[in-house]
Amino acid sequence: MTRTPLRRFLDYAVLGVLAFVFVLPALYLVIGSFKPSDQVLDGLTGFLPTHLTLDNYSAVLSSFDSDATGYFWRFMGVSVLLATVVVLGGLIVNSMAAYGLTRLKWRGRGTVFTLVLLLMLVPFEAVAVPLFYMFNGQRNTIYIQALPFIANAFSVYQFATFFRAVPPSIEEAARIDGAGPWRTFFAVVVPMSKPVFASVAILTFLIQWGSFLWPVLMVSDPSVRPLPLQMSVFQGQMPVDWGQVLAFGVLLVLPVLVVFAFFQRWFVQGVAGSAVKG
């Protein structure tokens, strides 16, 4: 039914209010990062500052204490390395697992796929303590922060949903031309699956970039500390400099925005395609 102008106005008004409510914390984060520290906690009355400064950013990027300079870039490097390993490793492992569960015929694949789906119901907090005791001897290492997150049940499910929509005739044509399962997957299926690869990459990156519980359990050495954990340490230093804390938060969020902007087109295609298939 055609909406009346009044109904359309009310719809946009409600959506505008909701958008403002969700965007307000992000605006406060960005604006507060440019305010002098003594004005950050002024609340909404001081939302628009009278004086903007880059001192907070220069302080965060230069040092965290009087004896250590450039620490931010070390923590950034650790987070980038962890996210790269988890994302790339997850794309390979989870896509291959999904392809084997959906396109290859072998006994018991339905049972295995059901078990994978059941793993989606298990929160990481439920297995964090057992994992801690299993890998306690490998604490303060890069690989132990990435290893538990490469294989992911939800990523397998996303890949499986997409692969099931790929026409089998394409793979049959590849087999007729002499391609085996490996060549069919990497030369035929993967190039057709850019949207789902982008969707999984963005979601995996978001989860890994904001990972906090596992580093808290496994990391005590500052040299392998990721950004979210370092931010909590930085915020705990007294006295708390809220301007620098907000500047740290902006720098923590920027890589996520860059990754989403880069993969946005494929991500939207993957989400829209999954919705239509569902």
C-alpha positions as CSV (number, residue, x, y, z in Angstrom):
1,M,0.0,0.0,0.0
2,T,1.2,3.5,-0.8
3,R,2.2,5.5,2.3
4,T,0.7,8.9,2.8
5,P,3.1,11.9,3.2
6,L,2.4,12.1,6.9
7,R,3.2,8.4,7.4
8,R,6.4,8.8,5.4
9,F,7.4,11.8,7.5
10,L,6.8,9.9,10.7
11,D,8.8,6.9,9.5
12,Y,11.8,9.1,8.6
13,A,11.4,11.0,11.9
14,V,11.5,7.9,14.0
15,L,14.4,6.5,11.9
16,G,16.3,9.8,12.3
17,V,15.9,9.8,16.0
18,L,17.1,6.2,16.3
19,A,20.1,6.9,14.0
20,F,21.0,9.9,16.2
21,V,20.8,7.8,19.3
22,F,23.1,5.2,17.9
23,V,25.6,7.7,16.4
24,L,25.7,10.0,19.4
25,P,28.3,7.8,21.4
26,A,30.5,7.7,18.3
27,L,30.3,11.5,17.9
28,Y,31.1,12.0,21.5
29,L,34.1,9.7,21.2
30,V,35.5,11.6,18.2
31,I,34.8,15.1,19.5
32,G,36.0,14.2,23.0
33,S,39.3,13.0,21.5
34,F,40.0,16.5,20.3
35,K,39.0,18.3,23.5
36,P,41.4,19.2,26.3
37,S,41.3,16.5,29.0
38,D,39.7,18.8,31.5
39,Q,36.7,19.3,29.2
40,V,36.0,15.7,28.2
41,L,33.7,15.0,31.1
42,D,31.6,18.1,30.7
43,G,28.7,15.9,29.3
44,L,26.2,17.1,26.8
45,T,26.6,20.7,27.9
46,G,30.1,20.7,26.6
47,F,29.4,18.5,23.6
48,L,30.7,21.2,21.2
49,P,34.1,22.3,22.5
50,T,35.4,25.8,22.3
51,H,39.0,24.6,21.7
52,L,40.2,21.7,19.7
53,T,43.6,20.2,20.1
54,L,45.7,17.3,18.7
55,D,47.6,16.9,22.0
56,N,45.7,13.8,22.9
57,Y,46.7,12.0,19.7
58,S,50.3,13.1,19.9
59,A,50.6,11.9,23.4
60,V,49.1,8.5,22.6
61,L,51.2,8.0,19.5
62,S,54.4,9.1,21.1
63,S,54.5,7.3,24.4
64,F,52.7,5.8,27.3
65,D,55.2,6.6,30.0
66,S,58.5,8.4,30.4
67,D,60.6,5.4,29.7
68,A,59.0,3.9,26.6
69,T,58.3,5.6,23.3
70,G,56.4,4.2,20.3
71,Y,54.5,1.6,22.3
72,F,51.3,2.3,20.5
73,W,52.7,1.1,17.2
74,R,54.0,-2.0,18.8
75,F,50.6,-2.9,20.1
76,M,49.0,-1.9,16.7
77,G,51.5,-4.3,15.0
78,V,50.5,-7.1,17.3
79,S,46.8,-6.6,16.7
80,V,47.3,-6.3,12.9
81,L,49.4,-9.5,12.9
82,L,46.8,-11.4,15.0
83,A,43.9,-10.2,12.8
84,T,45.8,-11.1,9.6
85,V,46.6,-14.6,10.8
86,V,43.1,-15.3,12.0
87,V,41.3,-13.8,9.0
88,L,43.5,-15.5,6.3
89,G,43.7,-18.8,8.2
90,G,40.0,-18.7,8.9
91,L,39.1,-18.1,5.2
92,I,41.2,-21.0,4.1
93,V,40.2,-23.5,6.9
94,N,36.5,-22.7,7.1
95,S,35.9,-22.4,3.4
96,M,37.5,-25.8,2.8
97,A,35.6,-27.3,5.6
98,A,32.3,-25.9,4.3
99,Y,33.0,-27.1,0.8
100,G,33.8,-30.6,2.1
101,L,30.6,-30.6,4.1
102,T,28.3,-29.4,1.4
103,R,29.7,-30.5,-2.0
104,L,31.7,-33.6,-1.4
105,K,29.9,-36.9,-0.8
106,W,31.2,-39.0,2.1
107,R,29.6,-41.0,4.9
108,G,28.7,-39.1,8.0
109,R,28.9,-35.5,6.6
110,G,25.4,-34.7,7.7
111,T,26.3,-35.7,11.3
112,V,29.5,-33.7,11.2
113,F,27.7,-30.6,9.8
114,T,25.1,-30.9,12.6
115,L,27.8,-31.0,15.2
116,V,29.3,-27.9,13.6
117,L,26.0,-26.1,13.9
118,L,25.7,-27.1,17.5
119,L,29.1,-25.6,18.2
120,M,27.5,-22.2,17.2
121,L,25.4,-22.4,20.4
122,V,28.5,-22.7,22.7
123,P,29.8,-19.3,23.8
124,F,33.5,-18.8,24.0
125,E,33.2,-18.0,27.7
126,A,32.1,-21.5,28.3
127,V,35.4,-23.0,26.9
128,A,37.8,-20.2,27.9
129,V,38.9,-21.7,31.2
130,P,39.5,-25.2,29.7
131,L,41.5,-23.7,26.9
132,F,43.5,-21.7,29.4
133,Y,44.5,-24.9,31.2
134,M,45.3,-26.7,28.0
135,F,47.6,-23.9,26.6
136,N,48.9,-22.5,29.9
137,G,52.4,-23.5,29.0
138,Q,52.3,-21.4,25.8
139,R,51.3,-18.1,27.3
140,N,52.6,-14.8,26.0
141,T,53.0,-16.0,22.4
142,I,51.4,-14.7,19.2
143,Y,50.2,-18.0,17.8
144,I,48.4,-19.0,21.0
145,Q,46.3,-15.8,20.8
146,A,45.3,-16.7,17.2
147,L,45.1,-20.5,17.2
148,P,41.7,-21.0,19.0
149,F,39.9,-18.6,16.6
150,I,41.0,-19.8,13.1
151,A,38.4,-22.5,12.9
152,N,34.9,-21.0,13.5
153,A,31.6,-22.8,13.3
154,F,29.7,-19.7,12.2
155,S,32.1,-19.0,9.4
156,V,31.7,-22.6,8.2
157,Y,27.9,-22.1,8.3
158,Q,28.2,-18.9,6.2
159,F,30.4,-20.6,3.6
160,A,28.1,-23.7,3.5
161,T,25.0,-21.5,2.9
162,F,26.7,-19.8,0.0
163,F,28.2,-23.0,-1.5
164,R,24.8,-24.7,-1.5
165,A,23.5,-22.0,-3.9
166,V,26.3,-22.6,-6.4
167,P,24.9,-24.5,-9.4
168,P,26.3,-28.0,-9.4
169,S,26.5,-27.9,-13.2
170,I,29.5,-25.6,-13.0
171,E,31.5,-28.1,-10.9
172,E,30.4,-31.0,-13.1
173,A,31.7,-29.1,-16.1
174,A,35.0,-28.7,-14.3
175,R,35.2,-32.4,-13.5
176,I,34.5,-33.2,-17.2
177,D,37.5,-31.1,-18.1
178,G,39.6,-33.2,-15.7
179,A,39.7,-30.9,-12.6
180,G,39.8,-32.7,-9.3
181,P,38.2,-31.5,-6.1
182,W,41.2,-29.2,-5.2
183,R,41.4,-27.5,-8.5
184,T,37.6,-27.2,-8.7
185,F,37.5,-25.5,-5.4
186,F,40.3,-23.1,-5.9
187,A,39.9,-22.4,-9.6
188,V,36.1,-22.4,-9.9
189,V,34.3,-22.1,-6.6
190,V,36.6,-19.5,-4.8
191,P,36.5,-16.9,-7.7
192,M,32.7,-17.1,-7.6
193,S,32.5,-16.7,-3.9
194,K,33.9,-13.2,-3.3
195,P,30.9,-11.9,-1.5
196,V,30.9,-14.6,1.1
197,F,34.6,-14.4,1.5
198,A,34.3,-10.6,2.1
199,S,31.5,-11.1,4.6
200,V,33.4,-13.7,6.6
201,A,36.6,-11.6,6.5
202,I,34.9,-8.5,7.9
203,L,33.0,-10.4,10.6
204,T,36.1,-12.3,11.6
205,F,38.2,-9.2,11.7
206,L,35.6,-7.4,13.9
207,I,35.6,-10.2,16.4
208,Q,39.4,-10.7,16.5
209,W,40.2,-6.9,16.6
210,G,38.0,-6.5,19.6
211,S,39.0,-9.7,21.3
212,F,39.6,-9.0,25.0
213,L,38.9,-12.0,27.2
214,W,41.4,-14.4,25.7
215,P,44.3,-11.9,25.8
216,V,43.4,-11.1,29.4
217,L,43.9,-14.8,30.3
218,M,46.9,-15.6,28.2
219,V,49.0,-12.4,27.9
220,S,51.1,-10.7,30.6
221,D,54.0,-9.7,28.5
222,P,53.6,-6.2,27.0
223,S,55.6,-7.1,23.9
224,V,52.7,-9.4,22.7
225,R,49.8,-7.3,24.1
226,P,47.1,-6.4,21.6
227,L,45.4,-3.0,21.4
228,P,42.2,-3.7,23.3
229,L,44.1,-5.1,26.3
230,Q,46.6,-2.3,26.2
231,M,43.7,0.2,26.2
232,S,42.4,-1.3,29.4
233,V,45.8,-1.0,30.9
234,F,46.2,2.5,29.7
235,Q,42.8,3.5,31.1
236,G,43.8,2.0,34.5
237,Q,46.8,4.3,34.8
238,M,46.3,7.0,37.4
239,P,45.4,9.8,37.0
240,V,43.1,8.9,34.1
241,D,43.6,11.2,31.1
242,W,40.2,10.9,29.4
243,G,41.2,12.9,26.4
244,Q,44.0,10.4,25.6
245,V,41.7,7.5,26.4
246,L,39.1,8.7,23.8
247,A,41.9,9.4,21.3
248,F,43.1,5.8,21.9
249,G,39.5,4.6,21.2
250,V,39.4,6.5,17.9
251,L,42.7,5.0,16.8
252,L,41.4,1.6,17.8
253,V,38.2,2.0,15.7
254,L,39.9,3.4,12.5
255,P,41.2,0.1,11.2
256,V,37.8,-1.4,11.4
257,L,36.3,1.4,9.3
258,V,39.1,1.0,6.8
259,V,38.5,-2.7,6.4
260,F,34.8,-2.3,6.1
261,A,35.2,0.5,3.5
262,F,37.5,-1.7,1.5
263,F,35.2,-4.8,1.5
264,Q,31.9,-2.9,1.7
265,R,30.6,-3.8,-1.8
266,W,31.2,-7.5,-1.5
267,F,30.0,-7.5,2.1
268,V,26.6,-6.0,1.1
269,Q,26.3,-8.5,-1.8
270,G,27.1,-11.4,0.6
271,V,24.5,-10.3,3.2
272,A,21.9,-9.6,0.6
273,G,22.5,-12.9,-1.1
274,S,22.3,-14.8,2.2
275,A,19.0,-13.1,3.0
276,V,17.5,-14.0,-0.3
277,K,18.7,-17.6,0.0
278,G,17.4,-17.8,3.6
